[in-house]
Amino acid sequence: MAQVELIMPKMGESVAEATVIKWLKNVGETIEMDESVLEIATDKVDSEVPSAVEGVLIKQLFNEDDVVLVGQAVAIIETDASAASTPAPKANNEAPKEAAVADVVVEKVSKTTSLPKSSDSNKFFSPLVRSIAQEEGITMSELETVVGSGKEGRVTKKDILAYLSNRSSAPVAAPAPKASKPAASTTAVHISSPSVPAMEGDEIIEMDRMRKMIANHMVMSKHVSPHVTSFVEADVTNIVNWRNKVKDEFFKREGEKITFTPIFVDAVVKAIKDFPMINVAVDGTNIIKRKHINVGMAAALPSGNLIVPVIKDADQKNLMGLTKAVNDLARRSRSNDLKPDEVSGGTFTLTNVGGFGNIMGTPIINQPQVAIMAVGAIVKKPSVIETDMGDVIAIRHKMFCSLSYDHRVVDGSLGGMFLKRFSDYLEAFDPNTSI
């Protein structure tokens, strides 16, 4: 008999942890190969973790609602295979170093952590964070002051270690300090939402889990990035007339619709190539210039929530390829059939507020990106057109485009030039384009 660890899989470039939602198998139950053992949730999507072996579940290393780091063991499965033929830890303590470390962490959390899982304010703390806090002598009241960057504002291992680094050089302030001058700097700001009483006749609707994640992600983004939004109005008459001309034939040939989104994505890609410093991320004081152009497209779900599937390497696709990718991701977004990797790794996001009848919007940056484009409703307007015979007034199809960008690294000149270049590509669309 051999024991094999079930490892929390990597679920995307920016996903470092997941929450155990539900155990699908109990201790003692038989597991088939590729059978799902537990349900997990990240700040991107829900998913299931299948077993790579068949055997019997002999130990669950985490409870429901616990947060598990990618690469950690979540369960032990006993198989009929010989110990020599599996990388699982052996009974004679000859386990690989990484597996041994994982066992030590789990054991330490389960045996020595006396801090409660949640505080009086219902703020959740993972077993790993509580274990580190207890070892460092951090009380629950002090732990509540640590600002979390994880899902739903949860404190991650990175947050608690960063707090300890500051704490070691700047001790926690004693009650009622008597400082003669205001402090030169602060290490953290604790932000709490106001308590809102319900009035007679009000209906209280609890947010679903996805709405909670969206809310926390948006608050985090506004807290992290100083947002600036610029606007431009584009003449998309050529695009509208072209789509009206080809849409019926395209549907008969391909069995699916052609929308404006692939054309917008194509213009985004071209503008990013011209201004690559829009396609970056910020890590502390370092700017990460992305090699790949992965464009996220905000898609509305039947529940009313939004999800952002990502077109990977969008610059490597022609208009047909972008059309197929857009339609496929939109369709599987609505049916909740996206894979975790398909909603991660984005480097720039496009959202279409025109789909809701809005002429413009000021979108919030999808962290850790530094810019997001919003396109509004296409509206017929009288417009002055320059011709060889002089200026004339004509009916044109116009659309407002807005770009929200992180002013830490994107100045108004860069943001404005990028937005204008995007508009220029839309207006220069060739009405004789074939697809």
ROSE-93168 format. One line per field, with one value per residue (C-alpha): residue in three letters; x, y, z. Coordinates in steps of 0.02 Angstrom, whole numbers, m for minus. Each point is the difference from the previous one (the first is absolute). Layout:
! ROSE-93168
type = [ala,...]
px = [X,...]
py = [Y,...]
pz = [Z,...]
! end
This chain:
! ROSE-93168
type = [met,ala,gln,val,glu,leu,ile,met,pro,lys,met,gly,glu,ser,val,ala,glu,ala,thr,val,ile,lys,trp,leu,lys,asn,val,gly,glu,thr,ile,glu,met,asp,glu,ser,val,leu,glu,ile,ala,thr,asp,lys,val,asp,ser,glu,val,pro,ser,ala,val,glu,gly,val,leu,ile,lys,gln,leu,phe,asn,glu,asp,asp,val,val,leu,val,gly,gln,ala,val,ala,ile,ile,glu,thr,asp,ala,ser,ala,ala,ser,thr,pro,ala,pro,lys,ala,asn,asn,glu,ala,pro,lys,glu,ala,ala,val,ala,asp,val,val,val,glu,lys,val,ser,lys,thr,thr,ser,leu,pro,lys,ser,ser,asp,ser,asn,lys,phe,phe,ser,pro,leu,val,arg,ser,ile,ala,gln,glu,glu,gly,ile,thr,met,ser,glu,leu,glu,thr,val,val,gly,ser,gly,lys,glu,gly,arg,val,thr,lys,lys,asp,ile,leu,ala,tyr,leu,ser,asn,arg,ser,ser,ala,pro,val,ala,ala,pro,ala,pro,lys,ala,ser,lys,pro,ala,ala,ser,thr,thr,ala,val,his,ile,ser,ser,pro,ser,val,pro,ala,met,glu,gly,asp,glu,ile,ile,glu,met,asp,arg,met,arg,lys,met,ile,ala,asn,his,met,val,met,ser,lys,his,val,ser,pro,his,val,thr,ser,phe,val,glu,ala,asp,val,thr,asn,ile,val,asn,trp,arg,asn,lys,val,lys,asp,glu,phe,phe,lys,arg,glu,gly,glu,lys,ile,thr,phe,thr,pro,ile,phe,val,asp,ala,val,val,lys,ala,ile,lys,asp,phe,pro,met,ile,asn,val,ala,val,asp,gly,thr,asn,ile,ile,lys,arg,lys,his,ile,asn,val,gly,met,ala,ala,ala,leu,pro,ser,gly,asn,leu,ile,val,pro,val,ile,lys,asp,ala,asp,gln,lys,asn,leu,met,gly,leu,thr,lys,ala,val,asn,asp,leu,ala,arg,arg,ser,arg,ser,asn,asp,leu,lys,pro,asp,glu,val,ser,gly,gly,thr,phe,thr,leu,thr,asn,val,gly,gly,phe,gly,asn,ile,met,gly,thr,pro,ile,ile,asn,gln,pro,gln,val,ala,ile,met,ala,val,gly,ala,ile,val,lys,lys,pro,ser,val,ile,glu,thr,asp,met,gly,asp,val,ile,ala,ile,arg,his,lys,met,phe,cys,ser,leu,ser,tyr,asp,his,arg,val,val,asp,gly,ser,leu,gly,gly,met,phe,leu,lys,arg,phe,ser,asp,tyr,leu,glu,ala,phe,asp,pro,asn,thr,ser,ile]
px = [0,59,m59,m14,m25,m137,77,m90,27,60,m155,70,147,m62,m91,100,m133,m174,m138,m70,m186,m58,73,m78,82,5,138,m12,m86,71,61,14,136,m50,m148,m28,47,m43,m70,108,m22,125,m29,m25,m109,m66,79,20,161,9,108,145,m8,m131,m8,m78,m6,82,26,m69,136,m114,m178,m134,29,188,117,133,154,35,119,m56,m68,m187,m30,85,m58,53,28,43,156,170,85,149,m102,m79,71,m113,81,58,m33,186,9,93,m127,59,49,m147,m127,77,m13,m183,m33,85,m106,m162,50,51,m162,m109,91,66,m116,m113,m55,m178,m34,m97,m2,m144,m19,m18,165,66,181,74,88,170,m25,m63,149,124,m93,5,185,37,m109,m131,m167,m166,m34,168,m27,m163,99,102,m61,m34,28,m81,m176,m134,138,77,174,122,170,81,m105,43,186,2,m88,127,142,m71,m47,178,66,m152,m82,m188,m56,m52,m173,m23,175,61,95,58,m3,m105,81,100,m79,m120,19,m182,m173,m147,m155,m168,m169,m137,m136,m162,m163,m147,m158,m178,m50,178,52,171,86,165,133,44,181,46,m74,100,159,m38,m36,162,101,m70,33,176,31,m57,106,156,m8,m30,m127,m5,m126,17,m132,m7,m142,30,m88,m37,m110,111,m5,m191,m29,125,m80,m174,65,84,m97,m133,121,119,m139,m52,179,64,m160,38,m14,135,0,97,106,132,29,21,121,100,13,55,137,65,2,92,133,22,1,65,15,m189,24,88,m27,68,88,53,122,29,m90,m30,m9,m105,62,m172,m154,m144,m162,m139,m179,m129,m153,m167,m67,m185,17,44,181,146,144,154,58,167,52,179,128,m133,134,28,m180,m78,m177,m75,101,m53,m182,6,87,m121,m155,68,49,m164,m103,92,m5,m190,m3,128,115,163,162,101,142,m123,m40,178,157,m82,112,m134,m190,m138,m177,m152,m115,m95,m81,m101,m50,131,93,156,71,147,52,105,169,8,152,144,m22,24,m135,m175,m96,m188,m99,m172,m158,13,m115,m47,49,14,184,107,94,144,m7,90,m153,m3,m76,m167,m113,m37,m77,140,11,95,62,83,153,73,163,28,183,116,79,148,73,m111,5,m133,105,22,m180,m67,110,m45,m186,14,97,m136,m129,107,6,m190,m27,127,m90,m1,m181,65,69,m38,m35]
py = [0,177,172,137,185,90,169,166,29,159,85,149,118,118,m127,m41,m76,m76,m26,m172,13,m179,m173,m117,m153,m47,m92,m185,17,m74,119,m40,74,175,2,168,1,178,165,155,185,133,185,m49,m154,m155,m166,m181,m92,m175,m144,m59,m173,m122,m52,43,173,m22,182,173,126,152,40,87,190,m23,91,m111,58,m66,m147,m52,m174,1,m186,m169,m145,m179,m103,m180,56,m37,142,m13,45,160,166,m1,8,m168,m72,m2,192,5,125,136,160,102,m130,m6,188,m6,m132,105,152,m99,m84,164,85,m139,m24,168,133,65,159,m16,m17,164,155,89,104,m162,28,m170,m56,m155,m133,51,184,m45,m114,136,128,m112,m38,187,44,94,11,m13,186,42,m124,89,158,m86,53,m153,m9,m171,m52,95,101,m154,12,m107,m68,143,128,m68,m14,179,58,m91,83,172,m52,m53,173,97,m74,4,163,m3,60,190,48,174,54,179,m7,m101,m159,19,m154,m143,m183,m43,77,m99,41,m60,25,91,m96,27,m30,m75,103,m64,m92,m22,m167,m66,m98,m82,15,m162,m55,69,171,5,m39,133,129,m33,m3,169,79,m69,70,176,m9,m59,104,187,m4,126,m13,78,8,9,m13,m113,m4,m185,22,m110,m140,8,m2,m143,m107,31,m57,m163,m59,m102,m88,m31,m79,m115,m55,m14,m29,142,188,127,143,161,m72,m89,163,95,m132,11,190,m22,m121,119,146,m104,m41,186,40,m156,88,m15,m189,m3,m41,76,m104,116,121,m114,13,m167,23,m142,m101,m72,101,m87,98,m28,31,36,m112,11,m157,m47,37,181,m23,29,m114,39,m143,31,m14,m62,67,104,77,m170,m11,76,67,m172,m73,140,m23,m186,31,138,m104,m155,88,97,m158,m98,147,m4,m188,10,m116,98,m77,90,38,87,137,35,72,152,150,123,2,59,27,47,113,37,m170,72,154,112,126,m1,m65,16,m181,m59,m77,m189,m28,m31,84,188,45,m47,59,30,22,79,m15,39,146,90,183,149,30,122,m89,81,m29,69,107,69,m50,m91,m66,m187,m134,m105,m144,64,m89,65,m95,21,m60,m15,m15,m14,171,m76,m60,68,189,100,14,m188,m38,134,m50,m184,40,112,m133,m128,121,30,m187,m12,148,m70,m168,m61,m25,m126,m116,m183,m131]
pz = [0,m35,53,m130,34,m95,m41,m22,m187,m84,m70,m91,m7,137,111,157,112,1,127,36,m38,24,19,m128,78,183,92,m35,m168,m160,m134,m185,m109,m62,120,86,184,54,m64,13,m38,m47,m28,m183,m15,88,m45,55,43,m75,61,m108,81,58,181,167,80,169,54,m37,42,m5,48,m101,m9,30,m120,m81,m92,m174,14,174,34,37,27,16,m111,33,m157,m43,m94,74,92,m115,m154,67,55,152,173,68,171,46,m2,m167,m68,m117,89,m70,56,173,15,m49,132,132,m43,8,162,79,m49,64,166,58,m68,136,m88,m65,m187,m2,108,86,m159,m102,m89,m57,29,m81,105,m68,45,174,27,m49,108,153,m21,m9,149,m100,88,m90,26,m79,m141,m44,m41,m137,m172,m109,m187,m25,m47,95,86,79,74,m99,50,m97,96,172,m41,m66,158,109,m96,40,176,42,m42,61,157,16,74,181,50,2,m63,43,m154,m14,m191,m122,m63,m160,m77,34,m39,m27,m6,64,m101,61,m82,98,89,m96,94,m94,m1,9,m158,m62,m75,48,m138,40,m136,m86,8,m172,39,162,m96,m131,135,91,m161,m52,170,m2,m175,48,157,m94,m160,m19,m142,m142,m143,m172,m138,m189,m127,m150,m167,m29,m154,m109,130,18,m188,m24,134,m71,m169,56,154,m90,m115,145,104,m142,m29,179,98,122,11,m31,127,18,142,m108,m95,164,65,m161,20,182,m52,m135,122,131,m128,m30,187,91,169,15,5,169,184,160,133,139,m81,m150,m167,m85,m188,m70,m147,m41,m47,89,m17,126,m55,133,m24,89,84,18,187,m38,53,m117,m45,m104,m113,m84,m183,18,m126,m87,m110,m82,m64,m155,m4,m28,142,117,m51,39,167,52,m41,85,161,7,m26,134,120,m5,28,143,m96,4,60,137,m122,m118,127,54,m75,m81,m35,m61,13,m118,62,m105,102,m161,18,144,m100,81,m107,109,163,121,29,148,m42,7,111,m23,m170,m18,m127,m55,m155,m4,m161,4,m103,m186,m37,m162,7,m117,m31,m97,m140,m95,m188,m152,m32,178,166,1,137,m10,109,74,124,153,156,159,59,175,74,188,43,150,23,95,m164,m139,m19,m89,m157,m18,46,m116,m148,21,4,m153,m95,42,m71,m156,m37,15,m117,m125,m13,m180,m59,m128,135,m36,132]
! end
